[in-house]
Amino acid sequence: MTDETAYTPPKVWKWIAENGGKFASTNRPIAGATHEKQLPVGKHPFQLYSLATPNGQKVTIMFEELLASGHRGAEYDAWLIRIDGAQFGSGFVEVNPNSKIPALLDRSGEKPFRVFESGAILLHLAEKFGAFLPKDTPTRAECLSWLFWQMGSAPYLGGGFGHFYAYAPFKIQYAIDRFAMETKRQLDVLDRRLADNEYLAGDQYTIADIAVFPWYGGLAQGLLYNAGEFLSVQDYKNVQRWTAAIAARPAVKRGRMVNRVSGDPANQLRERHDASDFETRTQDKIGEEVKA
C-alpha cells in the first residue's frame, strides 16, 4: 500500500507477518518464548542482558556512574542481547516477560531476582546504593517526575517519530508530521526546564538525567535517526548545554560503549565483564576474535 488515504480498517484486525518495516521479522502480537535458550551468568553481583539502544544505555551509564562514585558492589556483567529473535529465548523471557531490553538479574543477595523496564532498574539501583536519587522530599519528587516523564514521552520519539521517519516501509506525511510536532514539543519542555536548572531535578545530577540523556541528548547530538537537521535540534540551546555536560562525563562515555554493535569499533564493547575491558576488549582490538 502506498496511498495513505486508501486504507479502511477491517472489523477484526489480523496479523500480516510481512508488514511492519525494518523490524517486521521480530515483531509479533503475542508474548512468550519461541525457543529454548538459557542465559549466561558471570561472576558479578549484577547480570545485565541488553543492547546499546537508548533504553539499554540508561542502565550501563548508571552502573558506570555507580562504580565511578566508589560503589564497588555495583560490579556487573553485561551480556549482549541482539534484537533478532534472541529476546524471545526462554532464559531472557524468564528475566523479562515483555521480551525487551534491558533486563537485570540481581544476584547480590541470598536469592536472585529479576528487575525489568529501564526506569525500574534505575530506581532499584539508586535506592540500593543510595546514589543519584535526592533524599529531600521535594527534590526527590522532581527527580521521579522527570524520570517518569521520560517513560511516558520517549515512546512518541522512538516508536512514533523514529519508526515513521526512519524505519517504516514507506513515508506517511501525516504520521511524520504528527510525531515530529510532539518530539519538538518535548524538546521545548526540556529546554524550558533547563533554562533555569543545571539538571532536570535542579542542581543535582540524578537518575532523571541518566534516563533522559540517551534519548534526548542523543537526539540533540544528531545521533538518533539522522534527524538532527530535520528537527532543528540546534535551536534548543539549554538542551544542547545539558547534553554537552553529560556527554563529557567519563562514566557516560563508558556506559554508551557497553553492548554496542554499530559505529566506530573502538567504541564497541559488546560484552563487559571487567573494568579493564574498556582498554583491552573493544571491537577494534579483538576484531573477529570474539563474535557476539
SVG drawing of the C-alpha trace seen along z (x, -y; Angstrom):
<svg xmlns="http://www.w3.org/2000/svg" viewBox="-16 -30 60 55">
<polyline fill="none" stroke="black" stroke-width="0.4" points="0.0,0.0 1.4,-3.4 -1.8,-5.6 -2.1,-6.6 -5.8,-7.6 -6.8,-4.2 -6.8,-2.1 -10.1,-1.2 -9.6,0.8 -11.4,4.2 -13.9,5.1 -11.4,7.5 -7.6,6.9 -5.5,9.8 -1.7,10.0 0.1,9.9 3.6,11.0 5.5,9.4 4.2,5.9 6.0,3.7 9.1,2.3 12.7,2.9 11.7,4.9 8.9,7.0 10.8,10.2 10.9,9.9 7.6,8.1 4.5,10.2 1.2,9.8 1.9,12.4 4.3,12.8 6.3,15.7 9.3,17.7 9.8,19.0 12.8,21.3 14.8,22.7 17.9,20.9 19.4,20.3 21.2,17.1 24.9,16.9 25.8,15.9 29.0,14.2 30.8,13.7 29.5,10.3 26.5,9.4 24.5,8.0 23.8,9.7 22.6,7.3 21.2,8.6 21.0,5.7 21.8,3.8 23.1,0.2 19.8,-1.3 18.9,-4.4 17.0,-2.3 20.0,0.0 22.4,-2.9 20.5,-4.2 21.4,-1.2 25.1,-0.8 25.6,-4.5 24.1,-4.0 26.4,-1.1 29.4,-3.1 28.4,-6.1 28.0,-4.0 31.4,-2.4 33.0,-5.8 31.4,-7.0 33.1,-4.2 30.2,-1.7 32.2,1.5 29.2,3.6 27.8,2.4 30.1,4.6 28.2,6.1 28.4,8.4 26.8,7.0 25.7,9.7 24.7,8.8 21.1,9.5 20.6,8.7 17.1,7.8 17.0,10.5 14.8,13.0 17.3,13.6 14.9,11.6 12.4,14.5 14.7,17.1 13.3,18.9 16.0,17.6 15.5,14.0 11.7,14.3 12.2,15.5 14.1,12.3 11.8,10.1 8.3,11.4 8.0,8.4 11.0,9.5 12.5,6.1 16.0,4.9 17.3,4.1 16.7,6.8 18.6,7.3 19.2,10.2 20.2,9.0 22.3,11.7 23.7,9.6 21.6,11.2 20.7,14.7 18.1,15.2 18.5,13.8 15.5,11.8 14.8,10.0 14.2,6.3 12.9,5.3 12.0,2.0 14.8,-0.6 13.1,-3.0 12.5,-0.3 16.2,0.8 17.4,-2.8 15.2,-3.3 16.2,0.1 19.9,-0.7 19.5,-4.2 17.7,-3.0 20.0,-0.1 23.2,-2.2 21.7,-5.5 23.0,-7.3 21.7,-9.7 18.4,-10.0 17.8,-13.0 16.9,-12.4 14.9,-15.5 11.3,-15.0 10.6,-17.9 13.8,-17.3 13.2,-13.5 9.6,-14.2 11.0,-16.4 13.6,-13.7 10.9,-11.0 8.6,-13.2 11.2,-13.7 12.1,-10.0 8.5,-9.0 8.1,-11.9 10.8,-10.1 9.0,-6.7 5.8,-8.3 7.3,-10.6 10.1,-8.6 7.7,-6.2 6.5,-9.1 10.1,-9.8 11.1,-6.2 8.1,-4.2 6.3,-7.2 8.7,-9.7 11.6,-7.3 9.6,-4.5 7.7,-6.6 10.7,-8.8 13.4,-6.2 12.0,-2.6 8.6,-2.5 8.4,-0.7 7.1,-3.9 6.8,-7.6 3.5,-8.8 3.4,-12.6 0.6,-12.7 2.4,-10.3 5.8,-12.0 4.3,-15.5 2.3,-14.3 5.2,-12.8 7.7,-15.5 5.4,-18.0 5.3,-16.0 9.0,-15.4 9.7,-19.2 7.2,-19.9 9.0,-17.6 12.4,-19.2 10.8,-22.5 9.6,-21.1 13.1,-20.1 14.6,-23.4 12.3,-25.4 13.2,-23.3 16.9,-23.5 16.8,-27.3 16.9,-27.8 18.3,-24.5 21.6,-22.8 20.0,-19.4 16.4,-18.1 15.9,-17.8 17.7,-21.1 21.4,-21.3 22.0,-17.6 22.8,-15.1 20.3,-12.2 18.7,-9.2 16.3,-11.6 19.3,-12.9 20.6,-9.4 17.2,-8.3 16.5,-11.3 20.0,-11.7 20.3,-8.7 17.1,-9.6 17.0,-13.4 20.7,-14.0 21.3,-11.5 18.7,-13.4 20.4,-16.7 23.7,-15.3 22.2,-14.2 22.7,-10.6 19.1,-9.3 17.5,-8.6 19.8,-11.2 17.1,-13.6 19.0,-16.5 18.7,-18.8 15.1,-17.8 14.1,-18.7 16.4,-21.7 17.8,-20.4 20.5,-23.1 17.7,-25.6 17.3,-24.1 20.2,-25.8 19.6,-24.7 19.2,-21.1 22.5,-21.4 24.3,-22.8 22.9,-20.0 23.7,-17.4 27.3,-18.5 27.9,-18.5 26.6,-14.9 28.2,-13.6 31.6,-14.7 31.3,-12.6 33.8,-9.6 31.2,-7.2 28.7,-8.2 31.3,-7.7 31.9,-4.2 28.3,-3.4 27.5,-4.3 30.1,-1.8 28.7,1.3 26.7,3.7 27.2,1.5 27.3,3.3 27.5,0.4 29.6,-2.6 33.3,-3.0 34.8,0.3 36.8,-1.5 33.6,-2.5 32.1,1.0 32.4,3.1 30.0,5.8 30.2,7.5 31.5,6.1 32.8,8.3 35.6,6.2 36.6,2.5 39.7,3.4 37.6,4.5 37.3,0.9 41.1,0.9 41.5,4.4 38.2,5.8 36.8,3.2 35.9,4.4 38.9,2.7 41.2,4.7 39.6,8.1 38.3,7.8 36.9,11.2 38.5,13.0 35.2,13.0 31.9,12.9 29.0,11.7"/>
</svg>
